[in-house]
Amino acid sequence: MREIHVIGIGAGDPDQLTLQAVKALRSTDVFFVLDKGEVKSDLTQLRRDMLDAHLPEGSYRVVRASDPERDRSAGGAAYSPAVGDWRSARADIYERLITEELGEQERGAFLVWGDPSLYDSTLGILEEVLARGRVAFGYDVVPGISSVSSLVARHRTGLNRVARPVQITTGRRLAEGFPDGVDDVVVMLDAHQSFRRYADQDIDIYWGAYLGTPDEILVSGPLAEAGPRIERLRAEARERKGWIMDTYLLRRHPRDTPPAPPGD
């Protein structure tokens, strides 16, 4: 039976590949890469650099396909259907690649930025392909160092504070309101800098873009002060490279603790 590795490759630093990831790379015959176009060609090159660093030349094949466009203008009730359509279009591509490019006894691999379990669609798409029943394969998952882990490591801080929860959410959700009962919030996939609506609150931000790459940018400090700088650096970086991948941690300062009930 065909076998697939879903390999988390970290946030961008080749040194963040785990030993388990390197072992999976070395057992792979065919690597599938979705090409996001010329603007993001350096993302494809980072993957090739990782392969070149760990695998003998000629020991594997790379098969590329064009990544389908997603309707990023869809909002509100149309957002989830638009994402579903995009994932199904990707499933069509995955199914074709596995059927036509992977031999019955070969192992293929998808190289996933960060960790495959955190805001990534690969696992869901593979399940959709299997559910169609037109091609059979097994797959395993190799965890990676997520951008969240990389972010807090680079800022030399933790995700949570003692006995306190932390929540990971999206910019779209943050724009709807700060999560109830949580003072430490990691935000991903925020194209609109939703942190701006909280600039008048007592909140620190730890922000990072292109984590683990030579283009890495880090900013931290009180949101009211750091926010405008982040907006400027983000706009400049996006203009320079044509794309940006960033994430951030918002840390709200402790509010007054309510008095304990009588008798406690």
Secondary structure, DSSP 8 states (H G I E B T S, - for coil): -EEEEEEE-BSS-GGG--HHHHHHHHT-SEEEEEE--GGGHHHHHHHHHHHHHHS-TTS-EEEEEE-----TT--GGGHHHHHHHHHHHHHHHHHHHHHHHS-TT-EEEEEESB-TTSS--HHHHHHHHHHHTSS-EEEEEE----HHHHHHHHTT--SS-TT---EEEEHHHHTT---TT-SEEEEES-TT-GGGGGTTSSEEEEEEESTTSTT-EEEEEEHHHHHHHHHHHHHHHHHHHS---EEEEEEE---------TT-
